[in-house]
Amino acid sequence: MATPHAGADLANWGDWLRIVVRPSAATESLLRNDGNLRDLNYWYRDWVKSRDIAHLVLQESKPTRFFGMIVKPDSSDPGLSRPISIDADHYTICKPDSPTHDTYI
């Protein structure tokens, strides 16, 4: 759900402001188009295909109030199955507010 497979622009902001923000190692690994992240995605694609593991890929469709769209559509696509756009932002996609919310179902 809303995983930045190709990184996130917000992580780049943390990198540019590293003197003030001091991004964590986890944040640094989420830089947009990071080579290590891309290699991890390629490895994962090969690994799941060799094991015939099915995926349900959900992507956020709403921007957050302060940061905008955290994981953009191109980054939310791991290249395994067609992503399904959910009516949620980065925070609410992982925290459904009711059992009728799309991510809960």
C-alpha positions, 0 to 999 in steps of 0.5 A: 500500500502506497510503497514508493518503489522508485522513491519519493520527492519528499525524501529528496527535500530531506536530503536537500535540507539535511543540515536542518532536518537530519534525515534518517538512513531509511529516508535517505534510501527513499531518494527519488530514482535511487539506484539501490532502490531500483536494484531492490525492485528488480531483485524483488520482481525476479524473486516473486515471479520465480515463486508465482506470488500474486500481488494486489497493488494499492496506490493513494490518489489524494494529496496530503494537506501539507506535503501533497502527493507522497507516493506518486503513481509512477513510484507506487507501481512495482511492475508486478500487477496493475495498481488500483487507485484508492480514494485516500492520501498517504496516511489514510490508505494504511489506516482505514477509518471503517470496515467499509473502506476500500483498503480494509475490504 
